[in-house]
Amino acid sequence: MKAANIGISLFLADDAATTRLGEDLALALKGGDCLALSGDLGAGKSSLARALLRAVADDAELDVPSPTFTLVQSYELRIPVSHFDLYRLGDPSELAELGFDEALQTGICLVEWPEMAEGELPKDRIDLKLEHEGEGRRATIRSPAKQFARIQRVLAIRAFLDAHGYADAERRFLTGDASLRAYESIHPHGGGKRVILMDWPRLAEGPPVLDGKPYPKVAHLAWDAYPFVAIANVLRENGFAAPEIFAADYDQGILLIEDLGTDGVLDAGGKPIAERYRASVACLAHLHSLHIPQDIPVTADHVHHIPDFDRTAMTMEARLLIDWHLPWKRGVPASDEERADYLAIWNGLIDELDDTEKNLLLRDFHSPNIIWRAKEKGIQRIGLIDFQDAMIGPTAYDLASIVQDARVTIERDLHDQLIADYLSLRRAQGGFDEAKFLKSWAIMSAQRNCKLAGLWVRLLQRDGKPGYLKHMPRTLAYLAIAFEHEALVPLREWCAKAGIGGV
């Protein structure tokens, strides 16, 4: 028996509205979804399917022939899509012979004339019926709650765009990140400069991980869009290239922001471009010379307090190594004695940070979050994004994050050059304690890489994402560099005794 579905009815005034619905649905569908398109001849099924396919392909000229005679046409796109037309299907059982089940395992199935194989289609499909109504069409969508929530979200974003001067804008998937955030490129109807839409539903708490608190609260992760807007505004006020905020709905978590460009700091082979990394470090040195207020007004009734990167957050992140990496590496969990010794070492290392320089740290200042703006000058060449989790803490953390880029191998000569550049710039500013900073850098490098060494395993074992393990050798090599500082001798010895390789 088919599960209870939720429905919505939409009036589509013309062909352009039908195209927009197809484009919106392209952003709602995921691999494993079946969209069943029903309606009389000429009701707009093929038009909607064509718009959806072109949106997934991000190609307005994509050839989308009708599969009336071939019965199925497959497209290897961002998400694979198989377009079925069952009007000439001889028997419902033939659907399996067309490779429907295989197509659904890895991609999206669009099915016109689904009534020809009613009993063979998945029960959790999305049904969309198109009917003529006056000069336009009526679209009725019914689906299970999980898929319906995604459809509601893309329609809410469409309503947001309509309300903020982007009616009938073309939407395209841009990227998603490791969190719930996703991004779209928005192209105004009739032309105009592209803007970026940030789709950021409010963060759920999740299960408790430390002292009865969920991970986001312990790690001080941003719950909503206020921190992003606050940090963007304060960076812009201080001359940095952060996105201008054009519109924001804080309750829904939808932002329209400036497009800073598409160039990054890596070459076509994914290797670091030294000039761009050096410019990024120069930008960071300037940021660390400024005093950034901890309380930033965002709206008339909301002030964002930048959280401290405190002992609890540092310790919880460092624990990932002993909670996830060590059991994976050895096949057995850490003993009570090993755990106690490890945490005691970190408690002492964090004590060493008491008198170190503390200021705004962006938290993830590395290649995915840096835009290269070649036509600009000075710090404006470095576009800053994804800083909503910024904290007040040891500034050395951000230098460690760029010099030891988690996803890119920074060879030792460039690694050392970047640190030398930073130290030279900070010395020129005056009042800079280099010895304290270098000790802080080693501790923050070790903290970050212990976190990452555990995170890669957690992504594998808990989240089913094995691809991140490719970063493990690099992470352990970076950790070994941190261990060159005398302050890290106790942690280095603990890791060697525990059998953690590469250090």
Order of alpha helices (4+ residues) and beta strands (2+ residues): beta-alpha-beta-alpha-beta-beta-alpha-alpha-beta-beta-beta-alpha-beta-beta-beta-beta-beta-alpha-alpha-beta-beta-alpha-beta-beta-alpha-alpha-alpha-beta-beta-beta-beta-alpha-alpha-alpha-alpha-alpha
